[in-house]
Amino acid sequence: MKKLSLTHPYFEFIERSFKEWLDILGYSAQAVYQLPNHIRELLHYLEQNKITHIRQLEVGHIRKYYAQLKHRSNQKHSGGLSNAYLNKHLQALYKFSDYLRQSGKILLPALSIDWEPDDSQEITVLSPEEIKLLYKATEGFNEGNLLEPFNARDRAILTIYYGCGLRRNEGYHLNLSDVNFDRRILRVRKGKNYKERLVPFNKTNANYLQEYVYDWRPLIVRDKKDDAFLISQRGVRMDTQSMALRLKLLQQRTDSFGLREKNVRLHVLRHSIATHLLQNGMELDKIARFLGHSSLESTQIYTHLVSNDEGGKVLPAQRYSNIPKYEPEQLHEDES
């Protein structure tokens, strides 16, 4: 929804004050931006109903506002707003209630509005054994070494999206100049919300990437000055649709019926490394930095995946000894 206009300067002040309160308490930049926008919708609703001061606000007003929000149609898709979107509004309403109470503006009774059930799609995560099968699927299809440059390129795709946990577009924008093999650090220049970050990779992943860069990439790139990291069969920067198709091909080459039946996408590789790192005992805040999350709330979904695995038990780290282990100092290097 477009940012609504407010008529009364007092409500403008309340919105700014709420934003400053969130910032002082250390909420993520994303939360500091989004939550006040949701509250602006509430304040606009109050103005439409002849309420011009916060002391006129009652819990009933908030409940009525939320009820009409639930029946609002989605402008981009058919049907109503998603439960995930509604829960973001609920989060804003509950935080706004806390702000009003702690700032002494008004003491509201408990909102007592139930959270909406999770209607998001189930997250697919591959096991370490399935990841190994994908790597194995890049071998044995050489045809006189004609396909080996692309097999090495496919191993690099797996390493970028699984070993380094990159998002789809982050892998697309990756350049040769972004990879420092001496320090085993990969620079993500175009992360989500235009944020940059440094991602460490281990020796095994370095070997896969170096083999591709030095032995095979020069044979397939059309322009030797092209800085693009992943190169297509046409000799230019590889698009994400082609990467996804190559991943599907590797999936179908495996001899695992269970793996071939899964909905494996590039982002599944990212989900998988995050889950495996957590199962290996890495702290949540370090995983968040590794993935480029602005808030731990995004990273916490993986704690549910781990707690639901094998009867709610976190699997022992030694079972995942083949998964890349990242030392804490690697995650802090050159963060400035």
Buried (B, 14 or more C-beta within 10 A) or exposed (E): EEEBEBEBEEBBEBBEBBBEBBBEEEBBEBBBBBBBBBBBBBBBBBBEEEBEEBEEBEBEBBEEBBEEBEEEEEEEEEEBBBBEBBBBBBBBBBBBBBBBEEEEBBEBEEBEBEEBEEEEEEBEBBBBEBBEBBBEBBEEBEEEEEBBBBBBBBBBBBBBBBBBBBBBEBBBBBBEEBBEBEEBBBBBBBBBEEEEBBBBBBEEBBEBBEBBBEEBBEEBBEEEEBEBBBBBEEBBBBEBEBBBEBBBEBBEBBEBEEBBEBEBBBBBBBBBBBBBBBBBEBEBEBBBBBBBBBEEBBBEEBBEBBEEBEEEEBBEBEEBEEBBBBEEEBBEEEEE
